[in-house]
């Protein structure tokens, strides 16, 4: 299984849920198209086929906004057993590279607007 601390950027949206269902049942809900369609419709996906996984217990989909500029992003679902006999579902929503936050230096020579006093 993928280490939950790996593969995330500082500006990724990371959500984690503790579920009463066993990992095999959660996996079915996120990986079988007929079940996934009930909560993540094909219309929201850029492609119905999942992207290659980076580890066991993980599936990734490419999403596309339904309004211009129709940005695409990647959502990763990681499922692992928890101590209570259920599952931990971790969802990582990664922004496309051009939209990631970037730090700007204070002396980067960009124009500055000043307020009139």
N, C-alpha and C positions, 0 to 999 in steps of 0.2 A: 504494500500500500504506500501511497505517496505520503511523505512526511508533511503534516499540516502546516509546518512553519516554512516550507520551501515554496518557491515559485510564485510569490506574491510581491507586488510592487506596493510602495507606500500609498499610492492613490487608488488601489483596487478597493472595491467594496466587498467586504468579507462578512458573511452572515453565518452563524452556526446555530443549529437547532438540535435539541435532544428529543428523539422520537421513541415511542413505545414499541414500534414495529421492529422486527429483526432486520438485519442488513439485507438479507436476500429479498425481502418484500419491498424495502425501499429501493433497492437496485432495480427491481422489476418496474417500479413506478417511474423511474427516470430513464430507463434504457429501452423499454419496449414501446415502440411508437404508438400503438393503440392506447396504452395507459398514459404515456407522456402527453399525448394530444389533449387529454382532459384538463390539464393544468398549464401546459406550455404548447399552444397550437402551432402547427406547421407554418401558419401565416406570420408568426413572429420570428421564424428562423430564416436565415439567409440560405440555408441548405438543410434539408431534413436529416441528412446523414451526419452522425457525430464526427468530430475531428479526432485524429489519433490521440489516444490516452497516453499520459506520461507515467502511469503506474496502475496497479491493481486498485479496484474500488473507486475508479475515477472515470467520468465521462464528460466530454466537452462539446458544447454546441456554439455555432456562430449565430448571433442574433442580428437582426436588421431593424432599425427604426421604421415605423410606418409613415413617417412624414419627412419631407426634405430637411436636411440633405441626405437622408437615408444612411446614417452612420451604422457601421457594423462594429460589434464588440464580441468578446468571447466570454461565455459563462461556463465555469467548471463546477461540477458537482462531485464531491468526495463523500463516500459512505464508509463508516467504520463502526465496529461494535463498541458499545459503551459498557460501563461497569454494571448497569442495572439490567442487562440482557436485551436492551433495545439498540438503537443506532444513534450515531452522531452524524448529522448531515451538514456538511460545510459547503457553502455556495460562494464562489469567488467570481465577481463580475469585473472583468478587466476592460478598461477603456482602450480604444484604438490609440496607437502610438502618437499620432499628431495631436490628440486631445489630452494627453497626459500633462499633469502639472509639471512645470519646470521652474527651477529657481533662477532668478535674474539677479545679477550682481548690481549693487547700487551705483557702480561706476562703469556701466556697460555702454556709455555714450548714446543711449536712446534719448530722444527729445523729451523734455520735461515741461509740463504746463504749470504755470504759477498762478495762484489766485490773486486777484486784485484786492488790495487792502480796503 
